[in-house]
Amino acid sequence: MRPAQPTPTRRAIIASTLLAAPALRAAARGGTVVIVGAGSAGLAAAAALRAAGQSFTLVEARDRIGGRAYTDRALGVDCPFDAGAEYIHWAEHNPWAPIARAAKARFAREDGWARTLTIDGRPATDAEKAARRAGFSGLDALLEPKGGDPSLAEAARAGGRDAELAAAGLSRLSLGEDPERVSAVDYDRLWSGTDLWVDGYGDLLARHFSDLPVSLGCPVRAIDWSGREVRVETARGTLSAAAVIVTVPVGVLKSGAIRLTPKLPDGAQAALDGLQMGAYTKVGLRLDPTKVDPTAFGDAVSIATGGPTLYFEMGPFGRSLAVANLGGDLARDLCRAGEAAAVALATERLGAVLGEKAKGAVLAGRLAGWWTDPHACGSYAIVAPGHAAARDHLREPVGGRLFFAGEALAGGGAMTVGGATLDGERAARDVLKALGA
């Protein structure tokens, strides 16, 4: 599903980070820790190591920090939207809640229900709306574990057709995956609480960690942990380290983009095999404010038989935007089709919501297609049915010097920036303990 700073421009943020980036050396000092990936987990791990006085080198394949927390300005500097994470979930104990409040971030309210529902291009009837609400009303009880580790689809089946449709909508529009592939046990473990919709989560994260030294545009190609020291092969040379914290998304690990020598032990590999990436996807549409006021319509759901269900965030934070959200295999297909196809579909569906007012109202569009992003290979990590222990098992150190961290391993905080942050800090503590620091 998962998993950032406001005032400075993105260019300024990147520039300042580049200035802070350390020069890579063929061999680092003994005791140095290499952190692979500057998403929230890698950044949190680096901050924790710095606070403990431990030397580290942080490398990132992208030209920016933040990973899947990213505030996109492709539709104009006045129309930013969070292409990835946008909610501070379980705010009662999420570390980003106090950070956001201290930064005077802007929050929005939402009641969780779309005001408008269209089905196959027409307004839904009252009966169809009632059936949709009824399907969701008893879903939590159906999804509670009752033995074994079924999929969300299997668990919802006992509630009938409406419950099955509700489970599919929940799974695709919250987790980014089809319900047949999601462990009901793992879903039940996810933490709940107050959700804060924050304006510019990606910007918030990038600003908070802007003073950390990081080498950008430096993808890791191989990690050799066969010797006493770990050797990390990057695009700029090879680093030697006492330990390595790998925070890249599970999708990147499973793609083989980073070659591990030797391969992972059976237990770690089995845990990795039990995880997969969802395909949560967004399509941002910039609207002509002289033709339509999206805030006057409220959020909307567009369902098409045989096609993806789209949830439209209408006018987020008062901007002339509509942001379509979708997930599952049909979202994967849309990512593969490319931005033009995605924008065309979202524009067509928006027309069914807005009616005549929509004609010529879309000025530009942007696809946030994490599934086809080689540095993500998906949105966030999903546990497959029958593999409920996968997240915990992948947290175990490999060979005493190879450590994994990120939203995939964050237990109840999985699929969130907060969870990734906490897990990055956890990995840093584990490394310090292993090094006797």
LOVO-589576 format. One record per residue (C-alpha): x, y, z; residue number from 1; residue in one letter. Coordinates in steps of 0.02 Angstrom, whole numbers. Layout:
R      x      y      z resi resn
R      X      Y      Z  NUM    a
...
***
This chain:
R      x      y      z resi resn
R      0      0      0    1    m
R    134    167    119    2    r
R    266    229    111    3    p
R    456    797     98    4    a
R    462    983    142    5    q
R    353   1131    102    6    p
R    435   1302     82    7    t
R    601   1268     -7    8    p
R    583   1220   -188    9    t
R    621   1041   -236   10    r
R    770   1103   -335   11    r
R    838   1192   -182   12    a
R    813   1039    -74   13    i
R    905    929   -198   14    i
R   1045   1055   -218   15    a
R   1073   1069    -31   16    s
R   1075    880    -15   17    t
R   1201    864   -155   18    l
R   1314    989    -70   19    l
R   1307    884     87   20    a
R   1341    720     -2   21    a
R   1504    636     47   22    p
R   1628    584    -86   23    a
R   1628    396   -107   24    l
R   1789    305    -68   25    r
R   1845    137   -131   26    a
R   1870     82     49   27    a
R   1787    162    198   28    a
R   1860    167    371   29    r
R   1836     13    476   30    g
R   1675     20    572   31    g
R   1580    123    444   32    t
R   1400     73    409   33    v
R   1331     85    233   34    v
R   1145    126    218   35    i
R   1065     83     52   36    v
R    916    192     10   37    g
R    867    366     70   38    a
R    682    340     95   39    g
R    609    368    268   40    s
R    687    208    339   41    a
R    861    245    274   42    g
R    853    426    329   43    l
R    792    379    502   44    a
R    930    249    518   45    a
R   1060    377    466   46    a
R    995    505    591   47    a
R   1000    375    730   48    a
R   1178    323    688   49    l
R   1234    504    681   50    r
R   1158    536    851   51    a
R   1255    388    920   52    a
R   1419    449    844   53    g
R   1429    304    722   54    q
R   1507    339    552   55    s
R   1399    296    401   56    f
R   1382    320    215   57    t
R   1206    342    146   58    l
R   1181    307    -40   59    v
R   1024    335   -144   60    e
R    985    286   -323   61    a
R    867    432   -355   62    r
R    912    615   -377   63    d
R    814    657   -219   64    r
R    780    591    -46   65    i
R    612    530     20   66    g
R    579    375    -83   67    g
R    392    343    -95   68    r
R    353    499      6   69    a
R    360    628   -132   70    y
R    268    790   -164   71    t
R    252    806   -353   72    d
R    248    978   -437   73    r
R    238    921   -618   74    a
R     65    999   -632   75    l
R    131   1168   -577   76    g
R    210   1242   -423   77    v
R     37   1300   -369   78    d
R    -38   1126   -389   79    c
R     73   1005   -292   80    p
R      5    837   -239   81    f
R     79    693   -141   82    d
R    116    560   -271   83    a
R    150    434   -133   84    g
R    113    443     53   85    a
R    -10    578    108   86    e
R    -82    519    274   87    y
R      1    516    444   88    i
R    -84    358    503   89    h
R   -114    310    686   90    w
R    -63    487    732   91    a
R    -75    451    919   92    e
R     96    366    911   93    h
R    163    407    739   94    n
R    328    505    752   95    p
R    277    614    606   96    w
R    125    688    694   97    a
R    227    797    814   98    p
R    351    837    676   99    i
R    211    897    563  100    a
R    131    999    701  101    r
R    297   1080    747  102    a
R    322   1124    563  103    a
R    146   1202    561  104    k
R     94   1085    421  105    a
R    -81   1101    352  106    r
R   -206    962    381  107    f
R   -371    925    296  108    a
R   -527    841    363  109    r
R   -618    699    275  110    e
R   -755    582    331  111    d
R   -696    430    232  112    g
R   -849    423    119  113    w
R   -861    491    -58  114    a
R  -1006    609    -90  115    r
R  -1034    545   -268  116    t
R  -1042    367   -335  117    l
R  -1050    328   -521  118    t
R  -1069    155   -595  119    i
R  -1032    126   -779  120    d
R  -1042    312   -813  121    g
R  -1208    347   -728  122    r
R  -1255    405   -553  123    p
R  -1282    260   -434  124    a
R  -1457    227   -372  125    t
R  -1503    244   -188  126    d
R  -1514     55   -179  127    a
R  -1338     36   -249  128    e
R  -1269    162   -126  129    k
R  -1355     73     18  130    a
R  -1285    -95    -38  131    a
R  -1110    -24    -44  132    r
R  -1123     46    132  133    r
R  -1200   -116    195  134    a
R  -1054   -215    125  135    g
R   -930   -109    221  136    f
R  -1030   -104    381  137    s
R   -996   -283    433  138    g
R   -828   -304    349  139    l
R   -717   -281    502  140    d
R   -799   -427    593  141    a
R   -782   -539    441  142    l
R   -597   -500    422  143    l
R   -551   -540    603  144    e
R   -440   -695    611  145    p
R   -535   -856    645  146    k
R   -395   -982    617  147    g
R   -272  -1008    477  148    g
R   -212   -866    366  149    d
R   -341   -840    228  150    p
R   -344   -700    101  151    s
R   -455   -549    124  152    l
R   -564   -615    -17  153    a
R   -587   -783     67  154    e
R   -623   -706    237  155    a
R   -756   -590    163  156    a
R   -844   -727     66  157    r
R   -953   -778    213  158    a
R  -1035   -606    207  159    g
R  -1103   -627     33  160    g
R  -1083   -527   -126  161    r
R  -1091   -354    -47  162    d
R   -955   -399     78  163    a
R   -845   -471    -60  164    e
R   -861   -311   -160  165    l
R   -822   -208     -5  166    a
R   -666   -313     30  167    a
R   -609   -287   -150  168    a
R   -634   -100   -136  169    g
R   -545    -92     32  170    l
R   -400   -196    -30  171    s
R   -372   -105   -194  172    r
R   -403     72   -132  173    l
R   -314     56     36  174    s
R   -179    -75      5  175    l
R   -158    -65   -184  176    g
R   -181   -252   -207  177    e
R   -319   -372   -258  178    d
R   -398   -455   -105  179    p
R   -352   -632   -158  180    e
R   -168   -590   -127  181    r
R   -180   -509     45  182    v
R   -158   -602    209  183    s
R   -308   -569    322  184    a
R   -200   -604    475  185    v
R    -71   -474    424  186    d
R   -208   -348    384  187    y
R   -283   -373    556  188    d
R   -115   -333    637  189    r
R   -102   -160    558  190    l
R   -114    -20    684  191    w
R   -264     93    684  192    s
R   -298    265    752  193    g
R   -322    443    693  194    t
R   -270    478    513  195    d
R   -203    652    476  196    l
R   -209    705    295  197    w
R    -57    818    280  198    v
R    -21    942    142  199    d
R    151    898     72  200    g
R    204    741    165  201    y
R    348    718     43  202    g
R    407    896     69  203    d
R    392    878    257  204    l
R    504    724    258  205    l
R    634    798    141  206    a
R    647    958    242  207    r
R    659    865    408  208    h
R    808    762    347  209    f
R    886    893    231  210    s
R   1045    908    336  211    d
R   1093    725    321  212    l
R   1241    686    207  213    p
R   1184    575     62  214    v
R   1257    525   -105  215    s
R   1118    544   -233  216    l
R   1112    463   -405  217    g
R   1213    319   -334  218    c
R   1124    153   -360  219    p
R   1192     -3   -276  220    v
R   1224   -148   -395  221    r
R   1291   -284   -280  222    a
R   1321   -325    -97  223    i
R   1451   -455    -52  224    d
R   1435   -508    129  225    w
R   1543   -665    113  226    s
R   1694   -591    200  227    g
R   1729   -509    366  228    r
R   1687   -342    290  229    e
R   1539   -311    177  230    v
R   1580   -244      4  231    r
R   1448   -133    -77  232    v
R   1466   -104   -263  233    e
R   1390     61   -319  234    t
R   1385    159   -481  235    a
R   1529    264   -412  236    r
R   1640    128   -344  237    g
R   1648     -2   -207  238    t
R   1628     32    -22  239    l
R   1686    -76    123  240    s
R   1583    -80    281  241    a
R   1569   -166    447  242    a
R   1381   -181    419  243    a
R   1251   -133    289  244    v
R   1071    -78    315  245    i
R    968   -112    160  246    v
R    810     -7    153  247    t
R    761    -20    -30  248    v
R    581    -76    -64  249    p
R    543   -262    -68  250    v
R    503   -244   -252  251    g
R    681   -190   -289  252    v
R    753   -334   -187  253    l
R    643   -459   -279  254    k
R    687   -385   -449  255    s
R    870   -438   -434  256    g
R    929   -259   -461  257    a
R   1048   -284   -313  258    i
R   1150   -445   -324  259    r
R   1182   -526   -156  260    l
R   1335   -636   -127  261    t
R   1308   -761    -55  262    p
R   1121   -775    -81  263    k
R   1005   -751     66  264    l
R    990   -898    188  265    p
R    834  -1004    166  266    d
R    740   -921    309  267    g
R    768   -744    246  268    a
R    729   -794     68  269    q
R    568   -879    122  270    a
R    517   -719    212  271    a
R    555   -616     57  272    l
R    456   -738    -49  273    d
R    306   -710     64  274    g
R    305   -524     26  275    l
R    252   -437   -133  276    q
R    223   -259   -187  277    m
R     52   -182   -207  278    g
R     16    -65   -351  279    a
R    -66     86   -272  280    y
R    -71    216   -409  281    t
R   -122    398   -425  282    k
R   -166    506   -574  283    v
R   -166    692   -540  284    g
R   -273    804   -651  285    l
R   -251    993   -654  286    r
R   -419   1078   -681  287    l
R   -469   1246   -756  288    d
R   -542   1342   -608  289    p
R   -648   1449   -726  290    t
R   -741   1293   -783  291    k
R   -757   1187   -628  292    v
R   -736   1202   -439  293    d
R   -691   1025   -383  294    p
R   -721   1065   -200  295    t
R   -904   1096   -239  296    a
R   -925    913   -289  297    f
R   -835    823   -149  298    g
R   -740    660   -166  299    d
R   -809    533   -288  300    a
R   -798    348   -330  301    v
R   -809    289   -510  302    s
R   -844    105   -540  303    i
R   -840     23   -712  304    a
R   -886   -157   -744  305    t
R   -728   -248   -796  306    g
R   -622    -94   -764  307    g
R   -531    -16   -617  308    p
R   -623     74   -478  309    t
R   -560    253   -458  310    l
R   -573    358   -301  311    y
R   -562    544   -341  312    f
R   -495    665   -211  313    e
R   -580    824   -269  314    m
R   -494    990   -239  315    g
R   -371    932   -105  316    p
R   -319   1079      5  317    f
R   -424   1196   -103  318    g
R   -320   1169   -260  319    r
R   -390   1153   -436  320    s
R   -349    968   -438  321    l
R   -432    800   -446  322    a
R   -323    654   -394  323    v
R   -380    480   -448  324    a
R   -326    333   -338  325    n
R   -331    150   -391  326    l
R   -243    -16   -359  327    g
R   -227   -200   -402  328    g
R   -193   -283   -569  329    d
R   -294   -155   -667  330    l
R   -185    -19   -593  331    a
R    -32   -117   -648  332    r
R   -103   -124   -824  333    d
R   -129     64   -821  334    l
R     49     96   -763  335    c
R    115    -11   -905  336    r
R      4     82  -1029  337    a
R     90    243   -981  338    g
R     47    419   -929  339    e
R    -55    471  -1082  340    a
R   -170    320  -1064  341    a
R   -186    344   -877  342    a
R   -230    529   -894  343    v
R   -356    489  -1031  344    a
R   -444    359   -922  345    l
R   -448    472   -769  346    a
R   -514    616   -876  347    t
R   -651    507   -949  348    e
R   -706    445   -778  349    r
R   -702    621   -707  350    l
R   -820    672   -845  351    g
R   -949    549   -780  352    a
R   -936    629   -609  353    v
R   -941    812   -662  354    l
R  -1053    797   -815  355    g
R  -1056    940   -940  356    e
R   -946   1046   -828  357    k
R   -800    929   -863  358    a
R   -784    972  -1047  359    k
R   -612   1048  -1075  360    g
R   -586   1067   -888  361    a
R   -431    955   -877  362    v
R   -276   1058   -919  363    l
R   -140    928   -881  364    a
R   -114    760   -800  365    g
R     20    666   -705  366    r
R     37    479   -675  367    l
R    117    424   -511  368    a
R    149    247   -568  369    g
R    252    164   -432  370    w
R    229     -7   -511  371    w
R    339     39   -661  372    t
R    462    145   -560  373    d
R    625     43   -559  374    p
R    673    116   -390  375    h
R    511     57   -309  376    a
R    435    -83   -414  377    c
R    270    -55   -324  378    g
R    187     51   -191  379    s
R    214    -42    -26  380    y
R    239   -219     35  381    a
R     93   -340     52  382    i
R     99   -506    145  383    v
R     31   -652     45  384    a
R    -97   -770    125  385    p
R     -8   -905    225  386    g
R    146   -798    256  387    h
R     91   -693    405  388    a
R    262   -705    490  389    a
R    360   -640    339  390    a
R    384   -462    402  391    r
R    456   -519    569  392    d
R    572   -649    494  393    h
R    652   -528    371  394    l
R    701   -414    515  395    r
R    825   -543    579  396    e
R   1007   -495    541  397    p
R   1095   -598    408  398    v
R   1270   -651    452  399    g
R   1278   -521    589  400    g
R   1317   -384    462  401    r
R   1173   -375    337  402    l
R   1017   -290    404  403    f
R    853   -253    317  404    f
R    733   -112    362  405    a
R    584    -19    293  406    g
R    396    -12    287  407    e
R    390   -195    235  408    a
R    463   -247    403  409    l
R    370   -124    514  410    a
R    243   -246    587  411    g
R     84   -154    633  412    g
R    157      4    557  413    g
R    188    -77    387  414    a
R    145     17    228  415    m
R    169    187    310  416    t
R    304    320    323  417    v
R    288    315    512  418    g
R    316    128    515  419    g
R    466    141    399  420    a
R    539    277    508  421    t
R    522    173    666  422    l
R    595     22    580  423    d
R    744    120    515  424    g
R    780    173    694  425    e
R    760     -8    750  426    r
R    887    -66    621  427    a
R   1010     67    678  428    a
R    995      4    857  429    r
R   1023   -175    799  430    d
R   1180   -123    704  431    v
R   1250    -25    850  432    l
R   1223   -176    961  433    k
R   1308   -291    835  434    a
R   1457   -173    822  435    l
R   1468   -156   1010  436    g
R   1443     31    997  437    a
***
